[in-house]
Amino acid sequence: MQPTIAVGLLCEPSVTFSFTGIYSTAGHPIVTGPQKVCISSSGMALDWNGDTYTSLEFMPTSPDGNYFEIEGVTIGVKFHWERKESQRFRGSLRLIVEDGKVRAINEIDVEEYLKSVISSEMSATASLNLLRAHAVISRSWLLAQIQSQRAENPEVIVRDTATERVRWWDRSNHRSFDVCADDHCQRYQGITRVSSPNAIGAVDDTRGQVLTFGGAICDARFSKCCGGILETFETCWDDTSHPYLTAVRDTPAETPIPDATTASGAKKWIEDSPDSFCNTSDARILGQVLNNYDRETADFFRWKVEYSESDLSALVNRKLGEDLGDIVALTPLSRGASGRIYRLEITGTKKSLIIGKELEIRRALSESHLYSSAFYVSHKAGRFILHGAGWGHGVGLCQIGAAVMGEMGYSYREILSHYYKGAEINTIY
């Protein structure tokens, strides 16, 4: 039997929403039609219609045709496409007080949740085999995370000294729900994004299927664009090795992996434009994978970001909360198989600091997130130029590469076996 999960939608001083259909709470049916409901927090309780509550749950009286719409849901939190939009959801709406605000939680069956995830992570018009592959990995990741016992604090500090700060951010157990609705977990934007029978069919076709390795459900990671080489798990998160999340060339045949772990090797790799599944500029294929706001980023496979010395210094000092002085050098110390840096020395006129892992580096060098940490640096004429490869951490399935594979006729099983070496597909319900 499929499980029901709780998805955290937003946490604000007040939440405004409306219902279509009949919902009940505390045993009393409510029919609101277009009427809006606004519930706020007084710090310790929910205020609604002149009464206070510790929690409220609105449950649909029918599984068909009922949905609720919430205003002002933030998507792309801390990314360059961050914005707010109204979103519609099936299932129940539960409201609680958390940190003095109103926390809105959607309780919904896993398979219904996945139909939205598949359409939110990419276009619902993508090829059926790509959507099937993504349904399997999204289901695998979700159930693996729920089953695991992780610390509640998402920030893990490996080393925090005067000269070195190494951190990684991973999906953590949220306090009051299983997963959040944004990129921190998986994009879940309700029925707002479910616009194609392909997305629904892909979930139905793979119902209950997950990737397993050694009898355990795989922690099936994925990113937008690997840049030609899949990165290993331990470059981005804790030092645990997962055999199914290993370095692989994103090519049709088994291709040797160039050494991008050295300064010269990474520079050569990034300057090259090698044949790779994800090395495509086909707008039709990119449109299958990327929603409109994703396509506000023009380059995926290779990219360039440029800063003046003064701009970079101000940015880094502000993002790190450290006064390093004027930045004079960015020196990669350790790279993963794809060339992604996981230890970077930033040298200033006042002091130097080593930072890692890859997400800490990406956050320090961008107002939101640098496309990836696979880059080399040129510093001349008062400017720092970062020449980079890929978008995201590069571990597991490469969404753009998988889209190309789907267009080339690869089955979803072939796509999964390419990106998760040695993993098996099993049906668990």
MOWODA-V120992 format. One record per residue. D_LAST is the distance of its C-alpha to the last C-alpha in Angstrom with 1 decimal. Layout:
BEGIN
d_last=<D_LAST;D_LAST>
END
This chain:
BEGIN
d_last=<5.6;6.4;9.5;13.0;15.3;19.1;21.0;24.7;26.6;30.2;32.8;36.2;39.3;38.3;35.5;36.4;33.9;33.9;31.7;31.2;30.4;30.5;29.2;30.0;30.9;32.4;32.3;34.5;33.5;34.5;35.3;36.6;36.5;38.1;39.4;38.5;37.6;38.7;37.7;39.5;39.7;42.8;41.7;40.2;39.0;37.8;40.7;40.1;42.6;45.0;42.7;40.8;37.2;35.2;32.1;31.1;27.9;28.0;25.2;24.9;26.0;24.2;21.0;23.0;26.0;26.0;26.3;28.4;30.5;31.6;34.8;35.5;32.2;33.1;31.3;32.1;33.3;36.1;35.7;38.5;36.8;36.2;36.8;35.9;34.4;33.2;29.5;27.5;24.2;21.9;20.5;22.7;25.6;26.6;29.9;31.2;34.3;33.8;36.8;39.0;37.0;34.5;30.9;28.7;24.9;22.3;19.4;16.6;12.9;11.4;11.1;14.6;15.8;14.8;16.9;19.8;19.3;19.4;22.5;24.1;23.9;25.5;26.9;24.7;27.0;25.9;25.1;21.8;21.0;21.8;19.6;16.6;17.5;17.9;14.6;12.9;15.4;15.4;11.7;12.5;15.7;14.6;12.0;14.6;17.3;15.9;15.3;18.8;21.9;24.4;27.9;28.4;31.2;30.1;33.5;33.9;37.5;38.0;41.7;43.9;47.6;50.7;50.1;46.4;43.3;40.0;36.9;33.4;31.0;27.3;24.5;25.1;23.7;25.2;27.0;25.6;22.4;19.5;20.6;23.7;24.0;26.3;26.6;26.6;22.8;21.6;23.5;22.2;24.9;23.3;23.8;27.2;25.9;23.5;26.2;24.8;22.4;21.6;19.7;17.7;17.2;16.2;13.2;12.3;13.0;10.6;7.7;4.9;7.7;9.8;13.1;13.9;17.4;18.5;15.1;14.8;13.1;16.0;18.2;18.4;21.7;23.5;26.9;29.1;31.4;31.8;35.4;35.1;33.8;30.5;31.2;29.9;27.9;30.8;33.3;31.6;30.0;30.4;31.8;28.6;28.1;24.7;25.2;22.8;24.8;28.1;31.2;30.9;33.3;31.7;33.3;32.4;33.9;33.9;36.7;38.5;37.9;41.3;42.3;41.8;42.0;45.8;47.9;49.4;46.2;44.3;47.2;47.3;43.6;43.6;46.8;45.4;43.2;41.3;39.2;35.6;32.7;33.1;36.9;37.1;39.1;37.7;37.5;35.2;32.6;33.1;32.7;29.2;28.2;30.5;31.0;34.7;35.2;33.7;36.4;39.1;38.9;40.8;40.2;37.0;37.8;41.2;42.9;45.9;46.6;50.2;51.8;55.4;56.3;56.9;53.7;51.5;53.4;52.9;49.2;48.5;50.6;48.9;45.3;45.9;48.1;50.7;54.2;54.4;57.4;57.6;54.9;56.7;53.9;50.2;49.6;46.2;46.0;42.6;40.3;36.9;36.4;36.2;39.4;37.7;40.0;38.7;42.1;44.8;48.3;49.9;53.7;55.8;59.5;58.9;56.2;53.2;49.5;46.7;43.3;39.7;36.9;36.1;35.1;38.2;40.3;38.9;39.5;43.0;44.1;43.0;43.2;39.4;37.7;39.4;37.4;36.7;38.5;39.3;43.0;46.5;49.4;52.9;55.4;58.7;61.1;59.7;56.2;52.8;50.8;47.1;46.0;42.3;39.2;35.7;34.0;31.8;30.9;30.0;27.1;24.1;23.6;26.9;26.2;29.5;29.3;25.9;27.3;30.2;28.0;26.1;29.5;30.7;28.1;25.7;22.1;19.3;18.6;22.3;22.4;19.7;21.5;24.7;23.9;21.7;23.6;21.9;18.3;15.6;12.6;9.4;5.9;3.8;0.0>
END
